[in-house]
Amino acid sequence: MIAFNGCFPKDCESFVLSVDEREGFCKTDRLPYDLAVQVALILLKFHGEEAGHEVRLDSDGNLMDWQKACALVEAELGYPVDPFWALGREIRVVEAASGLFYLEWPKEKELKPEKISWWLAQLHQRELLPFAPPYRFQEVVRGIPPARPLREGWRIYVGL
């Protein structure tokens, strides 16, 4: 078993990894120990898949939130990892009436344009998304787009 938390007062929920558990959940509130949790999960995925087990990671964060942990594992341990592989996500170009933006999406989830368009229109209506409908989903982008998350942790990226 591996278990740890942040140091008080920068602690949240304990991260616990046990051979007996099939699922786990840990909220870190982006505190400093979040990086250690990410590294542990990346190593679990890498070694789990090497042993023939499917390991699926998920996070409230976006791909950019996982770049530091992936770079650390790659630089310090030599494991070829990146956030796209770790989280199983891709980034699509979305064309709107007023320009382009990018949307991060899980690879295993079907992208239903009408449902996602409705959700994006709701964000626009509430003035959280500066791009007006209609939305057209284009190709998958290779690598991190030349953009930044619209808001911290969001999976919508806008140009720099």
OpenMM code with the backbone's topology and positions (N, CA, C; nanometers):
from openmm import Vec3, app, unit

residues = "MET ILE ALA PHE ASN GLY CYS PHE PRO LYS ASP CYS GLU SER PHE VAL LEU SER VAL ASP GLU ARG GLU GLY PHE CYS LYS THR ASP ARG LEU PRO TYR ASP LEU ALA VAL GLN VAL ALA LEU ILE LEU LEU LYS PHE HIS GLY GLU GLU ALA GLY HIS GLU VAL ARG LEU ASP SER ASP GLY ASN LEU MET ASP TRP GLN LYS ALA CYS ALA LEU VAL GLU ALA GLU LEU GLY TYR PRO VAL ASP PRO PHE TRP ALA LEU GLY ARG GLU ILE ARG VAL VAL GLU ALA ALA SER GLY LEU PHE TYR LEU GLU TRP PRO LYS GLU LYS GLU LEU LYS PRO GLU LYS ILE SER TRP TRP LEU ALA GLN LEU HIS GLN ARG GLU LEU LEU PRO PHE ALA PRO PRO TYR ARG PHE GLN GLU VAL VAL ARG GLY ILE PRO PRO ALA ARG PRO LEU ARG GLU GLY TRP ARG ILE TYR VAL GLY LEU".split()
positions = [
    Vec3(0.0837, -0.1170, 0.0000),
    Vec3(0.0000, 0.0000, 0.0000),
    Vec3(0.0887, 0.1241, 0.0000),
    Vec3(0.0425, 0.2235, -0.0725),
    Vec3(0.1066, 0.3551, -0.0709),
    Vec3(0.0002, 0.4531, -0.0248),
    Vec3(0.0333, 0.5354, 0.0738),
    Vec3(-0.0620, 0.6343, 0.1229),
    Vec3(0.0130, 0.7591, 0.1665),
    Vec3(-0.0402, 0.8752, 0.1297),
    Vec3(0.0177, 1.0008, 0.1748),
    Vec3(-0.0838, 1.1126, 0.1570),
    Vec3(-0.0519, 1.2267, 0.2147),
    Vec3(-0.1341, 1.3455, 0.2050),
    Vec3(-0.0383, 1.4635, 0.2043),
    Vec3(-0.0919, 1.5814, 0.1857),
    Vec3(-0.0104, 1.7008, 0.1973),
    Vec3(0.0159, 1.7307, 0.3438),
    Vec3(0.1095, 1.8200, 0.3681),
    Vec3(0.1403, 1.8603, 0.5060),
    Vec3(0.0424, 1.9691, 0.5496),
    Vec3(-0.0092, 1.9555, 0.6715),
    Vec3(-0.1021, 2.0538, 0.7251),
    Vec3(-0.0360, 2.1906, 0.7232),
    Vec3(-0.1012, 2.2947, 0.6833),
    Vec3(-0.2413, 2.3109, 0.6481),
    Vec3(-0.2691, 2.2900, 0.4991),
    Vec3(-0.1701, 2.2462, 0.4237),
    Vec3(-0.1888, 2.2248, 0.2796),
    Vec3(-0.2189, 2.0788, 0.2505),
    Vec3(-0.3221, 2.0275, 0.3166),
    Vec3(-0.3637, 1.8900, 0.2947),
    Vec3(-0.5111, 1.8896, 0.2550),
    Vec3(-0.5516, 1.7820, 0.1965),
    Vec3(-0.6921, 1.7677, 0.1568),
    Vec3(-0.7301, 1.6235, 0.1864),
    Vec3(-0.7509, 1.5420, 0.0846),
    Vec3(-0.7819, 1.4010, 0.1064),
    Vec3(-0.6559, 1.3180, 0.0905),
    Vec3(-0.6460, 1.2119, 0.1646),
    Vec3(-0.5299, 1.1230, 0.1538),
    Vec3(-0.5350, 1.0443, 0.0234),
    Vec3(-0.4204, 1.0287, -0.0372),
    Vec3(-0.4062, 0.9427, -0.1539),
    Vec3(-0.3705, 0.8048, -0.1016),
    Vec3(-0.4493, 0.7042, -0.1385),
    Vec3(-0.4253, 0.5668, -0.0944),
    Vec3(-0.4285, 0.4773, -0.2167),
    Vec3(-0.3227, 0.4012, -0.2356),
    Vec3(-0.3134, 0.3065, -0.3458),
    Vec3(-0.2862, 0.1698, -0.2844),
    Vec3(-0.3809, 0.0785, -0.3054),
    Vec3(-0.3716, -0.0532, -0.2450),
    Vec3(-0.3889, -0.1597, -0.3524),
    Vec3(-0.3216, -0.2721, -0.3393),
    Vec3(-0.3364, -0.3805, -0.4366),
    Vec3(-0.4756, -0.4407, -0.4324),
    Vec3(-0.5478, -0.4218, -0.3232),
    Vec3(-0.6822, -0.4780, -0.3096),
    Vec3(-0.7896, -0.3937, -0.3781),
    Vec3(-0.7617, -0.2664, -0.4007),
    Vec3(-0.8632, -0.1776, -0.4561),
    Vec3(-0.8569, -0.1735, -0.6080),
    Vec3(-0.9737, -0.1710, -0.6701),
    Vec3(-0.9835, -0.1626, -0.8160),
    Vec3(-1.0059, -0.0194, -0.8616),
    Vec3(-1.0554, 0.0650, -0.7725),
    Vec3(-1.0824, 0.2042, -0.8044),
    Vec3(-1.0324, 0.2911, -0.6908),
    Vec3(-1.0053, 0.4151, -0.7237),
    Vec3(-0.9620, 0.5071, -0.6208),
    Vec3(-1.0020, 0.6482, -0.6574),
    Vec3(-1.0056, 0.7333, -0.5581),
    Vec3(-1.0428, 0.8718, -0.5777),
    Vec3(-0.9691, 0.9539, -0.4734),
    Vec3(-0.9176, 1.0672, -0.5156),
    Vec3(-0.8469, 1.1543, -0.4224),
    Vec3(-0.8605, 1.2981, -0.4700),
    Vec3(-0.9129, 1.3834, -0.3860),
    Vec3(-0.9228, 1.5255, -0.4162),
    Vec3(-0.8019, 1.5947, -0.3542),
    Vec3(-0.7297, 1.6724, -0.4349),
    Vec3(-0.6110, 1.7407, -0.3840),
    Vec3(-0.6263, 1.8927, -0.3809),
    Vec3(-0.7305, 1.9446, -0.4413),
    Vec3(-0.7520, 2.0902, -0.4490),
    Vec3(-0.6306, 2.1639, -0.5062),
    Vec3(-0.5562, 2.0969, -0.5933),
    Vec3(-0.4379, 2.1552, -0.6580),
    Vec3(-0.3295, 2.1984, -0.5578),
    Vec3(-0.3284, 2.1346, -0.4426),
    Vec3(-0.2262, 2.1639, -0.3420),
    Vec3(-0.0945, 2.1002, -0.3854),
    Vec3(0.0178, 2.1378, -0.3219),
    Vec3(0.1480, 2.0892, -0.3683),
    Vec3(0.1606, 1.9371, -0.3828),
    Vec3(0.0929, 1.8578, -0.3005),
    Vec3(0.1073, 1.7131, -0.3119),
    Vec3(0.0330, 1.6554, -0.4334),
    Vec3(-0.0401, 1.7392, -0.5065),
    Vec3(-0.1066, 1.6976, -0.6298),
    Vec3(-0.0047, 1.6384, -0.7278),
    Vec3(0.1123, 1.6980, -0.7365),
    Vec3(0.2173, 1.6481, -0.8261),
    Vec3(0.2580, 1.5057, -0.7883),
    Vec3(0.2736, 1.4779, -0.6591),
    Vec3(0.3110, 1.3433, -0.6149),
    Vec3(0.2006, 1.2426, -0.6478),
    Vec3(0.0744, 1.2829, -0.6336),
    Vec3(-0.0381, 1.1954, -0.6681),
    Vec3(-0.0349, 1.1655, -0.8180),
    Vec3(-0.0144, 1.2674, -0.8985),
    Vec3(-0.0089, 1.2478, -1.0438),
    Vec3(0.1044, 1.1536, -1.0830),
    Vec3(0.2224, 1.1739, -1.0261),
    Vec3(0.3367, 1.0870, -1.0569),
    Vec3(0.3047, 0.9426, -1.0189),
    Vec3(0.2479, 0.9216, -0.9011),
    Vec3(0.2129, 0.7857, -0.8576),
    Vec3(0.1136, 0.7217, -0.9551),
    Vec3(0.0148, 0.7977, -0.9994),
    Vec3(-0.0855, 0.7439, -1.0921),
    Vec3(-0.0263, 0.7145, -1.2295),
    Vec3(0.0624, 0.7998, -1.2762),
    Vec3(0.1282, 0.7760, -1.4049),
    Vec3(0.2112, 0.6483, -1.3988),
    Vec3(0.2848, 0.6294, -1.2896),
    Vec3(0.3649, 0.5078, -1.2736),
    Vec3(0.2765, 0.3843, -1.2640),
    Vec3(0.1621, 0.3960, -1.1950),
    Vec3(0.0674, 0.2853, -1.1879),
    Vec3(0.0177, 0.2489, -1.3280),
    Vec3(-0.0188, 0.3482, -1.4052),
    Vec3(-0.0673, 0.3229, -1.5415),
    Vec3(0.0426, 0.2594, -1.6267),
    Vec3(0.1627, 0.3147, -1.6209),
    Vec3(0.2731, 0.2628, -1.7026),
    Vec3(0.3012, 0.1166, -1.6696),
    Vec3(0.3192, 0.0865, -1.5411),
    Vec3(0.3536, -0.0502, -1.5024),
    Vec3(0.2345, -0.1445, -1.5121),
    Vec3(0.1146, -0.0938, -1.4871),
    Vec3(-0.0054, -0.1755, -1.5023),
    Vec3(-0.0241, -0.2205, -1.6459),
    Vec3(-0.0069, -0.1281, -1.7391),
    Vec3(-0.0231, -0.1643, -1.8800),
    Vec3(0.0905, -0.2529, -1.9294),
    Vec3(0.2100, -0.2312, -1.8755),
    Vec3(0.3225, -0.3203, -1.9089),
    Vec3(0.2911, -0.4636, -1.8672),
    Vec3(0.2164, -0.4793, -1.7571),
    Vec3(0.1804, -0.6120, -1.7058),
    Vec3(0.0512, -0.6645, -1.7697),
    Vec3(-0.0047, -0.5893, -1.8644),
    Vec3(-0.1241, -0.6348, -1.9340),
    Vec3(-0.2556, -0.5967, -1.8694),
    Vec3(-0.2537, -0.5041, -1.7758),
    Vec3(-0.3769, -0.4597, -1.7097),
    Vec3(-0.4188, -0.3241, -1.7659),
    Vec3(-0.5493, -0.3066, -1.7814),
    Vec3(-0.5984, -0.1754, -1.8248),
    Vec3(-0.6058, -0.0843, -1.7030),
    Vec3(-0.5448, 0.0314, -1.7128),
    Vec3(-0.5488, 0.1303, -1.6061),
    Vec3(-0.6010, 0.2589, -1.6675),
    Vec3(-0.7125, 0.3080, -1.6151),
    Vec3(-0.7730, 0.4298, -1.6677),
    Vec3(-0.7643, 0.5397, -1.5632),
    Vec3(-0.6983, 0.6492, -1.6012),
    Vec3(-0.6869, 0.7648, -1.5132),
    Vec3(-0.7880, 0.8700, -1.5563),
    Vec3(-0.8363, 0.9452, -1.4602),
    Vec3(-0.9230, 1.0582, -1.4899),
    Vec3(-0.8875, 1.1693, -1.3927),
    Vec3(-0.9245, 1.2889, -1.4289),
    Vec3(-0.8896, 1.4039, -1.3476),
    Vec3(-0.9855, 1.5175, -1.3784),
    Vec3(-1.0111, 1.5997, -1.2788),
    Vec3(-1.0870, 1.7213, -1.3032),
    Vec3(-1.0015, 1.8221, -1.3790),
    Vec3(-0.8713, 1.8025, -1.3738),
    Vec3(-0.7801, 1.8932, -1.4426),
    Vec3(-0.7721, 1.8634, -1.5909),
    Vec3(-0.6989, 1.9477, -1.6602),
    Vec3(-0.6808, 1.9295, -1.8039),
    Vec3(-0.5409, 1.8749, -1.8338),
    Vec3(-0.5133, 1.8549, -1.9612),
    Vec3(-0.3838, 1.7998, -2.0026),
    Vec3(-0.2664, 1.8849, -1.9549),
    Vec3(-0.2828, 2.0154, -1.9593),
    Vec3(-0.1737, 2.1041, -1.9173),
    Vec3(-0.1438, 2.0883, -1.7683),
    Vec3(-0.2475, 2.0538, -1.6896),
    Vec3(-0.2271, 2.0317, -1.5462),
    Vec3(-0.1396, 1.9092, -1.5195),
    Vec3(-0.1306, 1.8185, -1.6157),
    Vec3(-0.0544, 1.6941, -1.5997),
    Vec3(0.0825, 1.6983, -1.6683),
    Vec3(0.1135, 1.8046, -1.7387),
    Vec3(0.2409, 1.8114, -1.8116),
    Vec3(0.3622, 1.8016, -1.7198),
    Vec3(0.3592, 1.8701, -1.6074),
    Vec3(0.4746, 1.8704, -1.5172),
    Vec3(0.5030, 1.7299, -1.4640),
    Vec3(0.3973, 1.6579, -1.4237),
    Vec3(0.4162, 1.5222, -1.3706),
    Vec3(0.4704, 1.4291, -1.4788),
    Vec3(0.4164, 1.4391, -1.5991),
    Vec3(0.4646, 1.3541, -1.7096),
    Vec3(0.6103, 1.3854, -1.7428),
    Vec3(0.6438, 1.5130, -1.7467),
    Vec3(0.7821, 1.5535, -1.7756),
    Vec3(0.8770, 1.5031, -1.6662),
    Vec3(0.8332, 1.5067, -1.5422),
    Vec3(0.9150, 1.4582, -1.4305),
    Vec3(0.9403, 1.3083, -1.4423),
    Vec3(0.8366, 1.2313, -1.4702),
    Vec3(0.8509, 1.0860, -1.4849),
    Vec3(0.9422, 1.0535, -1.6034),
    Vec3(0.9270, 1.1275, -1.7110),
    Vec3(1.0089, 1.1021, -1.8294),
    Vec3(1.1549, 1.1414, -1.8056),
    Vec3(1.1771, 1.2595, -1.7481),
    Vec3(1.3137, 1.3084, -1.7273),
    Vec3(1.3887, 1.2308, -1.6196),
    Vec3(1.3228, 1.2022, -1.5086),
    Vec3(1.3900, 1.1389, -1.3958),
    Vec3(1.3954, 0.9866, -1.4038),
    Vec3(1.2945, 0.9250, -1.4663),
    Vec3(1.2884, 0.7788, -1.4707),
    Vec3(1.3032, 0.7214, -1.6110),
    Vec3(1.2967, 0.8084, -1.7112),
    Vec3(1.3155, 0.7638, -1.8493),
    Vec3(1.1951, 0.6946, -1.9111),
    Vec3(1.0788, 0.7053, -1.8483),
    Vec3(0.9586, 0.6428, -1.9038),
    Vec3(0.8974, 0.7358, -2.0081),
    Vec3(0.8670, 0.6848, -2.1258),
    Vec3(0.8079, 0.7692, -2.2300),
    Vec3(0.6588, 0.7916, -2.2042),
    Vec3(0.6249, 0.8990, -2.1370),
    Vec3(0.4856, 0.9276, -2.1043),
    Vec3(0.4503, 1.0707, -2.1439),
    Vec3(0.3255, 1.0917, -2.1736),
    Vec3(0.2751, 1.2261, -2.1972),
    Vec3(0.1317, 1.2328, -2.1457),
    Vec3(0.0787, 1.3540, -2.1242),
    Vec3(-0.0551, 1.3653, -2.0665),
    Vec3(-0.1657, 1.3095, -2.1561),
    Vec3(-0.1477, 1.3108, -2.2873),
    Vec3(-0.2487, 1.2547, -2.3782),
    Vec3(-0.2650, 1.1049, -2.3521),
    Vec3(-0.1529, 1.0358, -2.3384),
    Vec3(-0.1547, 0.8928, -2.3093),
    Vec3(-0.2070, 0.8675, -2.1675),
    Vec3(-0.1564, 0.9428, -2.0699),
    Vec3(-0.1932, 0.9201, -1.9311),
    Vec3(-0.3435, 0.9329, -1.9085),
    Vec3(-0.4043, 1.0359, -1.9647),
    Vec3(-0.5468, 1.0613, -1.9420),
    Vec3(-0.6370, 1.0104, -2.0541),
    Vec3(-0.5766, 0.9628, -2.1628),
    Vec3(-0.6575, 0.9115, -2.2728),
    Vec3(-0.7456, 1.0183, -2.3353),
    Vec3(-0.6888, 1.1343, -2.3587),
    Vec3(-0.7660, 1.2458, -2.4149),
    Vec3(-0.7077, 1.2912, -2.5474),
    Vec3(-0.7882, 1.3686, -2.6181),
    Vec3(-0.7442, 1.4318, -2.7415),
    Vec3(-0.7994, 1.5736, -2.7436),
    Vec3(-0.7454, 1.6545, -2.8324),
    Vec3(-0.7914, 1.7921, -2.8458),
    Vec3(-0.8413, 1.8118, -2.9875),
    Vec3(-0.9612, 1.8656, -2.9988),
    Vec3(-1.0225, 1.8938, -3.1291),
    Vec3(-1.0316, 2.0441, -3.1512),
    Vec3(-1.0175, 2.0813, -3.2759),
    Vec3(-1.0416, 2.2192, -3.3166),
    Vec3(-1.1920, 2.2371, -3.3283),
    Vec3(-1.2428, 2.3476, -3.2745),
    Vec3(-1.3845, 2.3805, -3.2870),
    Vec3(-1.3939, 2.5151, -3.3572),
    Vec3(-1.4699, 2.5159, -3.4652),
    Vec3(-1.4918, 2.6396, -3.5399),
    Vec3(-1.6238, 2.7000, -3.4939),
    Vec3(-1.6183, 2.8256, -3.4529),
    Vec3(-1.7379, 2.8985, -3.4110),
    Vec3(-1.7596, 3.0146, -3.5070),
    Vec3(-1.8727, 3.0799, -3.4946),
    Vec3(-1.9034, 3.1940, -3.5806),
    Vec3(-1.7979, 3.3037, -3.5666),
    Vec3(-1.7400, 3.3157, -3.4475),
    Vec3(-1.6459, 3.4242, -3.4214),
    Vec3(-1.5002, 3.3806, -3.4097),
    Vec3(-1.4659, 3.2605, -3.4540),
    Vec3(-1.3267, 3.2177, -3.4498),
    Vec3(-1.3105, 3.0720, -3.4090),
    Vec3(-1.1846, 3.0331, -3.3872),
    Vec3(-1.1519, 2.8954, -3.3508),
    Vec3(-1.1150, 2.8856, -3.2033),
    Vec3(-1.1473, 2.7718, -3.1446),
    Vec3(-1.0970, 2.7389, -3.0123),
    Vec3(-1.0766, 2.5877, -3.0088),
    Vec3(-1.0287, 2.5364, -2.8976),
    Vec3(-0.9945, 2.3951, -2.8863),
    Vec3(-1.0712, 2.3331, -2.7710),
    Vec3(-1.1074, 2.2057, -2.7878),
    Vec3(-1.1829, 2.1334, -2.6859),
    Vec3(-1.1122, 2.0023, -2.6555),
    Vec3(-1.0830, 1.9808, -2.5282),
    Vec3(-1.0198, 1.8561, -2.4822),
    Vec3(-1.1309, 1.7557, -2.4535),
    Vec3(-1.1123, 1.6313, -2.5015),
    Vec3(-1.2187, 1.5320, -2.4906),
    Vec3(-1.1598, 1.3937, -2.4672),
    Vec3(-1.2240, 1.3100, -2.3813),
    Vec3(-1.1758, 1.1722, -2.3623),
    Vec3(-1.1878, 1.0918, -2.4917),
    Vec3(-1.0830, 1.0195, -2.5269),
    Vec3(-1.0833, 0.9397, -2.6508),
    Vec3(-1.1933, 0.8346, -2.6529),
    Vec3(-1.2202, 0.7749, -2.5371),
    Vec3(-1.3163, 0.6643, -2.5348),
    Vec3(-1.4616, 0.7115, -2.5371),
    Vec3(-1.4847, 0.8405, -2.5139),
    Vec3(-1.6211, 0.8936, -2.5157),
    Vec3(-1.6553, 0.9430, -2.6557),
    Vec3(-1.7717, 0.9031, -2.7032),
    Vec3(-1.8162, 0.9491, -2.8343),
    Vec3(-1.8460, 1.0990, -2.8267),
    Vec3(-1.7931, 1.1721, -2.9226),
    Vec3(-1.8181, 1.3153, -2.9301),
    Vec3(-1.9497, 1.3350, -3.0055),
    Vec3(-2.0545, 1.3703, -2.9327),
    Vec3(-2.1863, 1.3920, -2.9937),
    Vec3(-2.2018, 1.5417, -3.0194),
    Vec3(-2.1797, 1.5838, -3.1448),
    Vec3(-2.1782, 1.7270, -3.1764),
    Vec3(-2.3006, 1.8046, -3.1283),
    Vec3(-2.4205, 1.7486, -3.1434),
    Vec3(-2.5406, 1.8232, -3.1038),
    Vec3(-2.5449, 1.8463, -2.9523),
    Vec3(-2.5026, 1.7482, -2.8757),
    Vec3(-2.5022, 1.7609, -2.7294),
    Vec3(-2.3940, 1.8590, -2.6833),
    Vec3(-2.2753, 1.8463, -2.7399),
    Vec3(-2.1649, 1.9353, -2.7027),
    Vec3(-2.1945, 2.0778, -2.7502),
    Vec3(-2.2533, 2.0922, -2.8673),
    Vec3(-2.2900, 2.2256, -2.9177),
    Vec3(-2.3889, 2.2934, -2.8237),
    Vec3(-2.4857, 2.2170, -2.7736),
    Vec3(-2.5833, 2.2722, -2.6794),
    Vec3(-2.5119, 2.3203, -2.5528),
    Vec3(-2.4206, 2.2380, -2.5010),
    Vec3(-2.3463, 2.2730, -2.3799),
    Vec3(-2.2620, 2.3990, -2.4027),
    Vec3(-2.1923, 2.4052, -2.5159),
    Vec3(-2.1107, 2.5227, -2.5468),
    Vec3(-2.1984, 2.6470, -2.5616),
    Vec3(-2.3155, 2.6327, -2.6239),
    Vec3(-2.4081, 2.7454, -2.6391),
    Vec3(-2.4552, 2.7958, -2.5025),
    Vec3(-2.4749, 2.7032, -2.4082),
    Vec3(-2.5143, 2.7426, -2.2726),
    Vec3(-2.4025, 2.8231, -2.2060),
    Vec3(-2.2787, 2.7792, -2.2250),
    Vec3(-2.1647, 2.8542, -2.1704),
    Vec3(-2.1578, 2.9933, -2.2331),
    Vec3(-2.1811, 3.0014, -2.3636),
    Vec3(-2.1790, 3.1311, -2.4325),
    Vec3(-2.2912, 3.2208, -2.3805),
    Vec3(-2.4084, 3.1643, -2.3641),
    Vec3(-2.5239, 3.2406, -2.3162),
    Vec3(-2.4978, 3.2975, -2.1771),
    Vec3(-2.4263, 3.2239, -2.0936),
    Vec3(-2.3927, 3.2697, -1.9586),
    Vec3(-2.2650, 3.3543, -1.9573),
    Vec3(-2.2175, 3.3885, -2.0762),
    Vec3(-2.0988, 3.4727, -2.0960),
    Vec3(-1.9712, 3.4115, -2.0385),
    Vec3(-1.9647, 3.2783, -2.0404),
    Vec3(-1.8445, 3.2078, -1.9966),
    Vec3(-1.7575, 3.1660, -2.1146),
    Vec3(-1.8152, 3.1635, -2.2328),
    Vec3(-1.7435, 3.1260, -2.3554),
    Vec3(-1.7596, 3.2400, -2.4554),
    Vec3(-1.6477, 3.2993, -2.5000),
    Vec3(-1.6588, 3.4151, -2.5901),
    Vec3(-1.6902, 3.3801, -2.7356),
    Vec3(-1.7164, 3.2553, -2.7658),
    Vec3(-1.7421, 3.2127, -2.9034),
    Vec3(-1.8885, 3.1758, -2.9209),
    Vec3(-1.9530, 3.2400, -3.0181),
    Vec3(-2.0959, 3.2191, -3.0413),
    Vec3(-2.1197, 3.1010, -3.1345),
    Vec3(-2.2344, 3.0343, -3.1177),
    Vec3(-2.2715, 2.9264, -3.2095),
    Vec3(-2.2996, 2.9833, -3.3486),
    Vec3(-2.3014, 2.8996, -3.4494),
    Vec3(-2.2935, 2.7536, -3.4465),
    Vec3(-2.1492, 2.7049, -3.4304),
    Vec3(-2.1366, 2.5794, -3.3858),
    Vec3(-2.0060, 2.5185, -3.3639),
    Vec3(-1.9884, 2.4020, -3.4600),
    Vec3(-1.8696, 2.3944, -3.5172),
    Vec3(-1.8366, 2.2841, -3.6066),
    Vec3(-1.7083, 2.2191, -3.5563),
    Vec3(-1.7145, 2.0888, -3.5340),
    Vec3(-1.5998, 2.0160, -3.4794),
    Vec3(-1.5112, 1.9687, -3.5930),
    Vec3(-1.3837, 2.0040, -3.5837),
    Vec3(-1.2888, 1.9712, -3.6887),
    Vec3(-1.1922, 1.8631, -3.6409),
    Vec3(-1.0737, 1.8619, -3.7002),
    Vec3(-0.9757, 1.7559, -3.6772),
    Vec3(-0.9190, 1.7559, -3.5350),
    Vec3(-0.8587, 1.6433, -3.5041),
    Vec3(-0.7872, 1.6276, -3.3774),
    Vec3(-0.6509, 1.6938, -3.3932),
    Vec3(-0.6096, 1.7676, -3.2926),
    Vec3(-0.4807, 1.8378, -3.2919),
    Vec3(-0.3744, 1.7443, -3.2366),
    Vec3(-0.2570, 1.7456, -3.2941),
    Vec3(-0.1442, 1.6685, -3.2409),
    Vec3(-0.0673, 1.7589, -3.1447),
    Vec3(-0.0537, 1.7132, -3.0215),
    Vec3(0.0184, 1.7919, -2.9221),
    Vec3(-0.0688, 1.8985, -2.8583),
    Vec3(-0.0103, 1.9705, -2.7655),
    Vec3(-0.0802, 2.0784, -2.6957),
    Vec3(-0.0994, 2.1928, -2.7951),
    Vec3(-0.2206, 2.2475, -2.8048),
    Vec3(-0.2444, 2.3534, -2.9025),
    Vec3(-0.1757, 2.4839, -2.8621),
    Vec3(-0.1587, 2.5733, -2.9597),
    Vec3(-0.1001, 2.7047, -2.9273),
    Vec3(-0.2055, 2.7906, -2.8589),
    Vec3(-0.2405, 2.7513, -2.7385),
    Vec3(-0.3508, 2.8149, -2.6675),
    Vec3(-0.3334, 2.7963, -2.5180),
    Vec3(-0.4234, 2.8541, -2.4430),
    Vec3(-0.4243, 2.8396, -2.2976),
    Vec3(-0.5664, 2.8037, -2.2555),
    Vec3(-0.5816, 2.7372, -2.1403),
    Vec3(-0.7176, 2.7081, -2.0937),
    Vec3(-0.7943, 2.8388, -2.0723),
    Vec3(-0.9188, 2.8395, -2.1097),
    Vec3(-1.0029, 2.9579, -2.0941),
    Vec3(-1.0105, 2.9985, -1.9467),
    Vec3(-1.0188, 2.9001, -1.8594),
    Vec3(-1.0151, 2.9201, -1.7142),
    Vec3(-0.9311, 2.8076, -1.6541),
    Vec3(-0.8782, 2.8289, -1.5360),
    Vec3(-0.7937, 2.7274, -1.4725),
    Vec3(-0.8685, 2.5946, -1.4630),
    Vec3(-0.8029, 2.4891, -1.5121),
    Vec3(-0.8594, 2.3557, -1.5052),
    Vec3(-0.9587, 2.3228, -1.6158),
    Vec3(-1.0039, 2.4225, -1.6914),
    Vec3(-1.1012, 2.3976, -1.7980),
    Vec3(-1.0387, 2.3201, -1.9117),
    Vec3(-1.1228, 2.2530, -1.9872),
    Vec3(-1.0791, 2.1752, -2.1034),
    Vec3(-1.1150, 2.2460, -2.2333),
    Vec3(-1.1347, 2.3753, -2.2253),
    Vec3(-1.1565, 2.4591, -2.3429),
    Vec3(-1.0371, 2.5528, -2.3512),
    Vec3(-0.9725, 2.5555, -2.4676),
    Vec3(-0.8514, 2.6349, -2.4870),
    Vec3(-0.8766, 2.7441, -2.5896),
    Vec3(-0.8215, 2.8617, -2.5636),
    Vec3(-0.8327, 2.9739, -2.6574),
    Vec3(-0.6916, 3.0161, -2.6988),
    Vec3(-0.6805, 3.0735, -2.8175),
    Vec3(-0.5511, 3.1151, -2.8715),
    Vec3(-0.4769, 3.2112, -2.7814),
    Vec3(-0.3460, 3.2108, -2.7957),
    Vec3(-0.2608, 3.2981, -2.7122),
    Vec3(-0.2639, 3.4402, -2.7623),
] * unit.nanometer
topology = app.Topology()
chain = topology.addChain("A")
for resn in residues:
    res = topology.addResidue(resn, chain)
    for name in ("N", "CA", "C"):
        topology.addAtom(name, app.Element.getBySymbol(name[0]), res)
